[in-house]
């Protein structure tokens, strides 16, 4: 099997790939809207059940835009993933998810220097989800198509803001920060969809009321363990750590035998 790396022959001229094929540095003039993208050297086989990779933001000193996602061979490399046809991407500056320049939706938190973003393709249920620093951010995209003639490639894109940008990918050559890639990773679609709905609207003034409503709704469909788990996860990603800790404490009080993974605080084993 060919090791997956960035393709030095399939990239924008404004990007430079380091000797190990994993690090990418922006080398263009730094002008606004000078987008630059790169694909991997091999596509992802649609016969795989799961494919996951991570990108660490080593340096983004002026907060340029970084897009992490997927594209086909026909996607243009002078546009950020998601801002052109046959590509999709999660953007660093606003946390939005873009798909083929036709869809822009609020998705998750922003990301910057020091963060690690993961992207997972699940061909079993035709979905894509992302992680941030080992935390699952929930479903980003449904209806992923099984393409035999125009396969998906991992890709990243950079739009600079007069500064240096450097990222490094992990295609499985070392341990991932996210350690919950299992058959149960996305375990209950109804609960997951409710959680994502809250996350997408987490900037609203009434977000706390919304989360209280989702807790009540979850309890009507599943036991209290599930309600507490997803509600705590939502608060954690939103940065409301005191409320996340309160719910986690309640979870442990109600279910003293539950095991919490050390690598992913809200992944229940």
Residue pairs with C-beta under 8 A, 6 or more apart in sequence:
2 41
2 42
3 21
3 171
3 173
4 40
4 41
4 42
4 53
4 154
4 171
4 172
5 17
5 20
5 21
5 22
5 40
5 41
5 171
6 17
6 21
6 22
6 24
6 38
6 39
6 40
6 41
6 169
7 38
7 39
7 40
7 41
8 17
8 21
10 38
10 39
10 41
10 77
11 17
11 36
11 37
11 38
11 39
11 77
12 28
12 35
12 36
12 37
12 38
12 77
12 78
13 28
13 36
14 26
14 27
14 28
14 29
14 34
14 36
14 158
15 24
15 25
15 26
15 27
15 28
15 36
15 37
15 38
15 158
16 24
16 25
16 26
16 27
17 23
17 24
17 25
17 38
18 24
18 25
21 41
22 168
22 169
22 170
22 171
22 173
23 58
23 166
23 167
23 168
23 169
24 38
24 156
24 158
24 166
24 167
24 168
24 169
25 164
25 165
25 166
26 36
26 64
26 158
26 160
26 164
26 165
26 166
28 34
28 36
28 160
30 160
30 161
30 162
30 163
31 160
32 159
32 160
32 161
33 159
34 159
34 160
35 78
35 79
35 80
35 83
35 157
35 158
35 159
36 77
36 78
36 157
36 158
36 159
37 67
37 71
37 75
37 76
37 77
37 78
37 79
37 80
37 81
37 155
37 156
37 157
37 158
38 77
38 155
38 156
38 157
39 71
39 73
39 75
39 77
39 153
39 154
39 155
40 153
40 154
40 155
40 171
42 153
43 73
43 151
43 152
43 153
44 51
44 70
44 121
44 151
44 152
44 153
44 154
45 151
46 123
46 146
46 147
46 148
46 151
46 152
47 123
48 121
48 123
49 122
49 123
49 124
50 120
50 121
50 122
50 123
50 124
50 181
51 120
51 121
51 123
52 118
52 119
52 120
52 121
52 172
52 176
52 178
52 181
53 118
53 119
53 154
53 169
53 170
53 171
53 172
54 116
54 117
54 118
54 119
54 131
54 169
54 170
54 176
54 177
54 178
55 66
55 68
55 116
55 117
55 118
55 119
55 156
55 167
55 168
55 169
55 170
56 115
56 116
56 167
56 168
56 169
56 170
57 66
57 92
57 111
57 112
57 113
57 114
57 115
57 116
57 117
57 167
58 113
58 166
58 167
58 168
59 113
59 164
59 165
59 166
60 66
60 92
60 112
60 113
60 163
60 165
60 166
61 113
61 163
61 164
61 165
62 160
62 161
62 162
62 163
62 164
63 92
63 93
63 112
63 161
64 158
64 159
64 160
64 161
64 163
64 165
65 80
65 91
65 92
65 93
65 158
65 159
65 161
66 91
66 92
66 111
66 156
66 157
66 158
66 159
66 165
66 167
67 80
67 81
67 82
67 83
67 89
67 90
67 91
67 92
67 98
67 156
67 157
67 158
67 159
68 81
68 89
68 90
68 117
68 119
68 130
68 155
68 156
69 81
69 82
69 87
69 88
69 89
69 90
69 98
69 119
69 155
69 156
69 157
70 81
70 87
70 88
70 89
70 119
70 121
70 128
70 152
70 153
70 154
70 155
71 81
71 86
71 87
71 88
71 152
71 153
71 155
72 86
72 87
72 147
72 150
72 151
72 152
72 153
73 150
73 151
73 153
74 85
74 86
74 150
75 81
75 84
75 85
75 86
75 87
75 155
76 84
76 85
79 87
79 101
79 157
80 89
80 91
80 98
80 157
80 158
80 159
81 87
81 88
81 89
81 98
81 155
81 156
81 157
82 88
82 89
82 90
82 91
82 97
82 98
82 99
82 100
82 101
82 104
83 89
83 98
83 101
83 157
84 100
84 101
85 100
85 101
86 100
86 150
87 100
87 155
88 97
88 98
88 99
88 100
88 128
88 141
89 97
89 98
89 155
89 157
90 96
90 97
90 98
90 107
90 108
90 117
90 119
90 130
90 140
91 97
91 98
92 110
92 111
92 112
93 110
94 106
94 110
95 106
95 107
95 108
95 109
95 110
95 111
96 104
96 105
96 106
96 107
97 103
97 104
97 105
97 106
97 107
97 108
97 140
97 141
98 104
99 141
105 200
106 200
106 201
106 203
107 130
107 137
107 140
107 199
107 200
108 130
108 132
108 137
108 138
108 140
108 199
108 237
109 132
109 137
109 237
109 238
109 239
111 117
111 132
115 132
115 133
116 132
116 133
116 134
116 177
117 130
117 131
117 132
118 130
118 131
118 132
118 134
118 176
118 177
118 178
119 128
119 129
119 130
119 131
119 154
120 128
120 129
120 130
120 131
120 181
120 185
121 128
121 144
121 152
122 128
122 129
122 144
122 185
122 186
123 144
123 146
125 186
126 142
126 143
126 144
126 145
126 146
127 139
127 140
127 141
127 142
127 144
127 186
128 139
128 140
128 141
128 144
129 136
129 137
129 138
129 139
129 140
129 186
130 137
130 140
131 137
131 177
131 178
132 237
133 177
134 177
134 178
134 179
134 263
134 264
135 178
135 233
135 236
135 237
135 264
135 265
135 266
136 178
136 180
136 185
136 233
136 264
136 267
137 199
137 237
138 192
138 195
138 196
138 199
139 186
139 192
139 193
139 196
154 169
154 171
156 167
156 169
158 165
158 167
170 176
177 263
178 264
179 261
179 263
179 264
179 267
180 261
180 263
180 264
180 267
186 192
188 222
188 226
190 221
191 218
191 221
191 222
191 226
191 230
192 230
194 214
194 217
194 218
194 230
195 214
195 230
195 231
195 233
195 234
197 214
198 207
198 210
198 211
198 214
198 234
199 234
199 237
199 238
201 207
201 210
202 234
202 237
202 238
204 210
207 238
211 231
211 234
211 235
214 230
214 231
214 234
215 227
215 228
215 231
218 226
218 227
218 230
218 231
219 227
224 251
224 254
224 255
225 251
225 254
225 255
225 258
225 268
228 247
228 248
228 250
228 251
228 254
229 251
229 266
229 268
231 247
232 244
232 247
232 248
232 251
232 266
233 244
233 266
235 241
235 243
235 244
235 247
236 244
236 265
236 266
248 260
248 265
248 266
251 258
252 258
252 260
258 268
258 269
259 268
259 269
260 266
260 267
260 268
260 269
261 267
261 268
261 269
